[in-house]
Amino acid sequence: DEIDSFELLGTLCLTSGMPLQNKVEFLFDLFDLNEKAELSINEVTLAFRSLVSGARKITKDADSRIVTNEEIDQVALDAFDLITPESLKYSMAMTDDQKLTRQQFYDYALNCPEVVSFLDCYDDIVIAES
């Protein structure tokens, strides 16, 4: 399997010895594609999918499904659910123009059990050479 640049940089960050807060900041900057200090749902989904894909590629059992794309997408959507006003949650008003600020992404990533568990699982690992 080939690895793309997002998977490479995201996985290097994921497995590094950086503190968790620094990892989240690095990932925000990596996936802030338009450099406006905000992330769209597509950028958050790309970030989470790239990290999981990269993690799969560095594990011995790379063919196993750590998590499904639908589960990844739901974790990304949950971040936006937290910033959506109650009056709009069940309407069609939630659009692609909704964005997460750096602080909102930071708060979500450091408080979402799935995200924290995933980041902790790969924290500062050493990959043995074959």
C-alpha positions in Angstrom: 0.0 0.0 0.0 1.2 3.5 -0.9 1.0 6.2 1.7 0.0 9.8 0.9 1.5 12.9 2.4 -1.4 13.4 4.9 -1.0 9.8 6.1 2.7 10.2 6.4 2.8 13.4 8.3 -0.2 12.6 10.4 1.2 9.2 11.4 4.6 10.7 12.2 2.8 13.1 14.5 0.7 10.3 15.9 3.6 8.1 16.8 5.9 10.9 18.0 6.8 11.7 21.5 5.2 15.1 21.3 2.8 16.0 24.1 -0.9 15.3 23.2 -1.7 19.0 23.0 1.1 19.6 20.5 -0.1 16.7 18.4 -3.6 18.2 18.2 -2.2 21.6 17.2 0.1 20.1 14.6 -2.8 18.1 13.1 -5.0 21.2 13.0 -2.4 23.0 11.1 -1.8 20.1 8.8 -5.4 19.8 7.8 -6.3 23.5 7.7 -6.0 23.4 3.9 -7.1 26.9 3.2 -5.0 28.3 6.1 -7.9 30.3 7.6 -7.5 28.9 11.1 -10.7 26.8 10.8 -11.6 23.3 9.7 -14.6 22.2 7.6 -16.3 18.9 8.1 -14.4 17.6 5.1 -11.1 18.6 6.6 -11.9 17.0 9.9 -13.1 13.8 8.2 -9.9 13.8 6.1 -7.8 14.2 9.2 -9.4 11.4 11.1 -9.5 9.0 8.1 -5.8 9.8 7.2 -4.7 9.1 10.8 -6.6 5.8 10.9 -5.3 4.8 7.5 -1.7 5.6 8.4 -2.0 3.7 11.7 -3.3 0.7 9.8 -0.3 0.8 7.6 2.3 0.7 10.4 0.7 -2.1 12.4 1.6 -5.7 11.8 -2.0 -6.6 11.1 -2.6 -3.8 8.5 -5.6 -5.6 6.9 -7.6 -5.5 10.2 -10.3 -2.9 10.5 -9.4 -0.7 13.5 -12.6 1.2 12.9 -14.9 1.7 9.9 -15.2 4.8 7.8 -18.7 5.3 9.0 -17.5 5.3 12.6 -14.7 7.8 11.7 -17.2 10.0 10.0 -19.5 9.9 13.0 -16.7 11.1 15.3 -16.0 14.0 12.9 -19.7 14.8 12.8 -19.9 14.8 16.6 -17.4 17.6 16.7 -19.8 19.8 14.7 -22.8 18.6 16.6 -21.3 20.2 19.7 -21.1 23.7 18.0 -24.5 23.6 16.3 -27.2 25.5 18.0 -30.1 23.3 19.2 -32.5 25.1 16.9 -30.5 23.9 13.9 -29.5 20.4 14.9 -32.4 18.6 13.1 -32.8 20.9 10.2 -31.2 21.1 6.8 -29.5 24.4 7.9 -26.2 22.6 8.8 -24.1 23.3 5.7 -20.6 22.9 4.5 -19.9 26.5 5.6 -19.9 25.5 9.3 -16.3 25.5 10.6 -14.4 24.5 13.7 -12.0 27.0 15.1 -8.6 26.0 16.4 -9.9 26.2 20.0 -13.1 24.2 19.2 -11.0 21.4 17.5 -8.5 21.4 20.3 -11.3 21.2 23.0 -13.1 18.4 21.1 -10.0 16.4 20.4 -8.8 16.5 24.0 -12.2 15.7 25.4 -13.6 13.1 23.0 -12.9 9.6 24.4 -12.5 8.0 21.0 -9.9 10.6 19.8 -7.9 10.6 23.0 -7.9 6.8 23.2 -6.7 6.6 19.6 -4.0 9.2 20.1 -2.8 7.5 23.3 -2.7 4.1 21.7 0.0 5.2 19.2 1.8 7.6 21.5 5.6 7.5 21.3 5.8 4.0 19.8 8.9 2.3 18.5 8.5 0.3 15.3 10.8 -2.7 15.3 12.7 -3.3 12.1 11.9 -6.5 10.3 
